[in-house]
Amino acid sequence: MGCRNGLGESAAAWLAVGTSAVALAGGLARTGTAAANARLAIFGLVAAVGGAPVSGCRVEAFPLGRPHTASGQSGPANRAGMFFLDKRLGSGKYVFEVSQGRAVARVPVTITKSASWYRILSLRVPRAMAGSNARRKTSRHGGVRIFGQVTGPNGTMPLAGMSVGGQRLMGWRRLVCLRPQVSNRLGLFAFDGRLRPGLYWIRAEMVSRHPAARGVVASARLPVAAPPQKEIVLRLRAGAGSVGGRVFDSAGQPVVGAFVTLRKKGGLTFFDVRTGVGGRYLMRYVAPGKYTASALCSFGARGHREIGKKLRVAGPYVIVVGRRPVRKNFRLGRPLRAVPGAAG
């Protein structure tokens, strides 16, 4: 996923520092039921004695006394030694098994009830498991670790397979991009490094091979403060609406590969997709609100070639997105000439 300037504020994004929740925007409401809070999402840090991060290790959780019944497991820990489990854990005593090649370390952990939806663990393992990281020095600024979750419109349904990335805004000229991470089955993700203090834009996008299935699902404005802040847990909540339709040229023929864009007036929030077979497009999880919609066909449009400059609709259309699906068709202002031998 490339670096993109169009990131915006989500009306339902949460920022949790330590164990206290702070609303990023208005309309904050507690999500989840008591039953959901009974089982917690588990984030964690694996570090050797001395503080060096242990990357590439895998973590499994077992109930105490039942070593052959795994309650959850993680993928490889990232460069900062951060991991997250693929299952929620209830309160009780567990043994976390950290494996790195043939080396295995077992750490006992007690998880208690909490009003929060997550828990951050710190697992200490022998220094030898850190490998080449054992001599790595901690940066002066320390940095802030970012964990998070992407959920559906109701705030409880996790969205798996989402590509979560973002940018650090540095003045008006320079943008530093964060490496995209893919959320697991619980919608959890963690950035693979410590972030310096500053202002960030975090976004979640759908991951799909089909270009018409791409689009920004949720985004948030995230201020990262200086130490002693150590961890931030960001919860992104997707919108509830959807926009779909077709794109035609002036002759009424469907256009494959055209771009359809939604932009929110007065903000940076935007959604964009490319049309697929039959000129169809679909944007899911669009946050409710008023948008300006436009379509254009670039030189890369499959099966078509532009005449002259980029083709746009005569003027942007204003649409209002709510809970019900919105259907909007576009007719480009100039005819497109089919490329000889190309599929239309």
N, C-alpha and C positions, 0 to 999 in steps of 0.2 A: 504494500500500500504506500503510495507516494505521499510526499508532504503537500498539504493542501491548506489554502488560506481560509476556506470557508468553514469555520467551526463556530459553534454558538452555545448560548446558555440554555440549559434544560430547566424547565419549570419544576421538575421533580428529580433533582439530583441531591445526594446526601454526601456530606463530608464528616467523617468521624475521626477524631484525634484521640488516641488512647482509648478510653471507654466512654467519652462524652460525645454526643452527636451535635453538630452545628449545621443549621440549614443554609444551603447555598442560595436558595431562592425561596420566594413566598409559597405558601400552601403546603408546608411540610406536614406530613401525617405519618404516624407510626404504621409500619407495614408488618404483615405477618400476624399470625394468631399465637395464642399461648402454646399451642401444640408445635408450631414452627420454631418458637424460641426455645423449646425443650431440647432441640437438637441444633448444635452450632456448626457453622462453617469454620473449618480449621485452616488458618494460615500459619506459617512458621518460618523460622530462620535456623539454619544449621551452621554452626561455627565451631572451630576447634578451640581447644584450650589456648588462650592467648588472643582470641578474637578473629583469627583468619577465617574467611568464609569457605565453606565446603561446597563446591559446585559439582554438578553431575551425579550426585548421590540420589538414591531413591529412598522414600520413607513409607513405611507401612505401620498401621496402628492395630494392635491386638488387645482385646479385653484381658485384664490381668487374670491369670490362671487358665486362659484358653489360647495357647500360643499358635494354634492351627486355624483359628477363625479370624480372618482379617476383617476389620471394621471399615477400613479405608486405605487407599494407597495414593501415591503421588507420582507424577512424572519426574524426570530429572530436575534437580534443583538448579536454578539459573546461576548466572555469574556472581550474583550477590548472596548466594546460598539460600534464596527464598523458595518456598514450596507451598502447595495447597493440596488438600486431599479431595478425592472425587466423591466422598460421601460425608454427610453430616454426622457428628458424634453427639450422643447424649451424655449426661453427667455420669461420672464413674471413674474407675481407675484403669489406666491403659499402660501398655508398654509400646513405645515407639521404636521401631527397628530401622536404623539407618544403615544402608548397605552401599559400599563403594568398592566395586570389584569383589575381591574375596574378603575384604575387611567388613566386619559387621559390628555395630555398636547398638546397645539397647538402653533406652532412657525411660524410666518410669515417670508418668505424668498423671496428675489428678485433675479432672475437668469438673468444675462445679457449675451450678445453675447461674445463668446470667440474663439480665434484661436485654442485652445486646444480641445481635444475630450472628456474631462471629467471635472467635477467640484467636489471639496471636500467641504462639508458643516459641520458646527459645530452647533449642536442643544443643547441648554441648557434647562433643565427641572427642576422641583422642587426637592429638596434634598430628599424628602420622596420616590421618585421613585427609588432611588439607592438601597434601602433595605440594605442588609448586606454589600454592597460595600461602603456605605457612610463613613465608618471609615477606609477604605483601604488607606494606605499611598502610595504616588507616589514613585516609585523606584528612587534611586539616579541617575542612568544613564539616566532615562527618557525613553529611548528606541525609536525605529523607527517603525512606523506603515507601513505595506505593503499592498497596494491595487494593483489590476491588472486586465488584460483582456487577454483572449486567442482568437486569430482570425485565420481565414483560410489563405491559401497561398496568397490571394490577399490583405490581411491586413484589409479588411472591413467586411468580413463575420464572425460573432461571432460563437464560438464553445461552445455549451451548454453541460452540463453533464461531463465536463472534471475534472479529479482528479489532483489537483495542490498541489505539496508538494516540499520538498527540504531538504537540509542539510547545516549545518554550519560546515565549515572545521576548525578544531582546531589541527594544527600540522599534524603529520602523523599517529597518533594512535587513535584519538578520533573524532567521528562524532556525531553531535547533529542533530537529525531529526526534521523537522517541521511537525506538524500535517496536513495531507492532507485536502484540502478544495475542494468542488465541485462547479464548475462555474454555474451560472444561465443562463437564456435564452439569455442574452446579452453577455455571456462569462465572466462575472465579478466574481471576487473572492476577499477575504480578509483573511489574516492570523489572527488567534484568539489570538493575543498577541503582545507585543512590542519586537522587536528584538534588541539585543545588537550589538554594532559595530563589524564588522568582515566580512569575505568573505563567501558568500552563493552560493549554486548551486540550482536554481529553475527549476523544470520540470513540464510539463503537460502530463498526460497520459489519454488514452481512458478508460472509465469506461464501462465494459461490463461483463456479466456473462459468455460469451463464451470466453475461453482462447485464441482462435486464433484472437480475435478482440483487444487484448491488445497490447500496444507498446508505446514508448515515442513519443510524437507528437512534442514537442518543449522544448528547455531548454536554460538557459542563466546563465552566470556568473555575480553575483550581489554583488558588494562591498557596504557595509553599513557603512557610516561614523558616526563619533561621533556627538552628539548634537552641534550646534543648529538644525541640520537636524531633522525634525519631521515626514514627510511622504515621501514615495516613491511610485510612480505608475509605475508598470512594465508591458510592453505590449509584450506578447509572440506571435510570428508569426509562424504558422506551415509551414512545408515544402510543396513542390508541387508534389513530386513524390510518387510512390507506388511500392512495390516489393511483388510478390506473386509466388506461385508454389506449389510443392508437395515434400514429403520426402518418399523415398522407402528404403527397406532393400536390401541386395545383391541378394535376390531371386525375386525382383521386386514387393514385397507386400507393400502396403502403411503402414506407421507407424503413429499411433495416439499418441499424447502426446510428440512428440519429440520437442526439442528446436531448433529454428532457430535464429541466432544472426548476426547482422550487426555491425561492428565496423569501426570507421573512423580512418585512419592512421594519427598518429601525434596528436591525440586528445582523449578526453574521451567520445565523443558522441557515443552512441550505441542504437540499437533497438533490442528487443527480443520478440518473440511470441512463442506459442506452437501450434503444428499442431492439426487440428480438424478432422472431419469425412473425410475419404479418404486420410488422410495425407496432407490435404491442409492447407496453411497458407497465411496470407495477412497482409502486413504492409502498412498502409496508412500514408500520410502526412510526408514522408521521405524527409529531406532536401537534395537538390541536392549536389552531390559530389562523391568521390571515396571511396568505402567501401570494407572491407574484409568480406565475408559471410561464415558461417560455420553452421553445424547442428550436434546435438548430441542427443542421447536417454539416459535418466537417468533411474534409477530404478523405478521411478514413472510413466513410460510410460504405458498408459492404454492398456491392452490386450497383452503386450509383456514383456519379461524378458531378461535382458542383460546376456550375457555370458562373464564372466571375468570383465575387467575394463570398464569404460565408453566408448561408441562407438562414434567416430567422423568420419567425412569425411576424406579422405586421406590427404587432405591439404586444407587450406582456399582458396576460390575463390575470385578474384577481380572483382567487378562489379561497373559500373558507373550509378548512378541514375540521371535522368533528369526529364523533364516534362512528358515524355511518360512512361506508365507502364512497369516495368521490370519483366520478368518471369524467375525464376531460380528453377530448380529441383535438389534434392540431393539424392544420393544413399549411404547409410551407408556402411562402409568398411567390416562389418562382418554380417553374418546372424543372425536374431533374432528368438528365439524360442517362439512360442505362449504359453501363460499360459493356461493350461487345464481349460476349462469351462469359460474362459474370452472372452469378445466380442473383435473381431479383428478390 
